Amino acid sequence: QVQLVESGGGLVEPGGSLTLSCAVSLSRFSLYDMAWHRQAPGKKREFVANVDRSNVTIYADGLESRFTISKDDAKKTVYLRMNSLKPEDTGVYYCNARLRGDNCWGEGNQVTVSE
């Protein structure tokens, strides 16, 4: 059974930083497109960032200056480094793995940006 387990969330003050991790139990992890999405309270889930098998990255508008997605194929882990966090970054962050017909999600990890 495929598992995506997020960690690293929590409470942080505005302007602070967090790094989320997602450990993935996929035998062909290096072939997958890996992404982060988030869902703020009362809002729809939205795309944050993606890294593909060639380590090409894309970001939602306005996030590239503060967020960095990366992956370690040997550790089968994808990361999201978040700097200069704002209260509007608060939400549940989800890890996503996609390859052809496979589309797998983690359970989510709460990030709260508040004084």
N, C-alpha and C positions, 0 to 999 in steps of 0.2 A: 504494500500500500504506500502510495506516494505521500510524503509528509513535507510540509514547509513550516518551519518553526521560527517565528520572529522573536527577537529579543532586543533589549537596549532602550526601550521607551521609558517614559516616566515624566516627572514634573521638572520643568526648567524655567528659569526666569527669562523674560524678554532679553534678547541679545545673546543668550547662551547657545550652547551647541550640544548636539546629541548625535550618536552614531547607532543606527539600527542595523541589526544583522538578521539574515534569514538563512538558516541551515536547511539544506534540501536533500532529500533521500531519493535522488534520481540517478540511475546508472549512466545516463548520457547527458549529465548536467551541462557539459561544455557546449552542447548543441542547441540548448534552449535559449530563447529570448527571455530575459528576466526583467521584471518590472516592479516598481512600487506604485501603489495607488493609496489614496487616503479618503476618509469620509469624515467630514466635520459634522457636529451635531445638527440634526435637522436638514442636512443637505445630502445630495447624491454623491456616490463614490466618484472620485475623479483621478485621472492619470497624473502621476508625479514625474516619473523618469523610467527609462528603459535602457538596458545594455544588451547588445546582441552577441552572437557567437564570435564575432570579430572584434568585440570590445568597442564597437561604435555606440555612442550614447546619444540619447535625445531626452529633452526635458520639456515639461509644461512651460508655457510662456511665463517669464518672470522668475523662474526658480533656478535657472542655471547659475546665476551669480552667487547663490547661497547654498545650493544642494549639489552633492556629488555622488553619483552611483558608480559602484565598482563591483567586481566579482573576483573570486579566487577559485579557479576550477579545481585545483588540487584539494581544497577544503570543501568544495561544493557549497559555497556560501556567497551570498550577495549582500552588499552593504549600501547604506544610504547615510552619508555624512551630511548633517544639517547644521549650518552656521547662521548666526544672526537671526535666531528664531524670533518669530512674532506671534502674538496671541492668535492671529488668524491661521497659523500653522497647526493649531490644536485639532486633534482628531484621532481616529483609529487608522493606523498605517498597515496596509496589507501587502504581502509579498505575492508575486504572480509568476508562474512559469508556463511558457507556451512553446509548443513544437507540434506543427501539423495539427492533428486532432486533439492533442493534449492541451488542456487549459486548467491549471491547478492553482489553488489559492491557499494561503495560510489563514490562520484564525484571526489574525490582526493583533496589533500592539498599540496600546494607548500612548499618545504623546500629548501632554498638556503644557502649554506655555502661559504662565501666569506669574504675577508678583507673589 
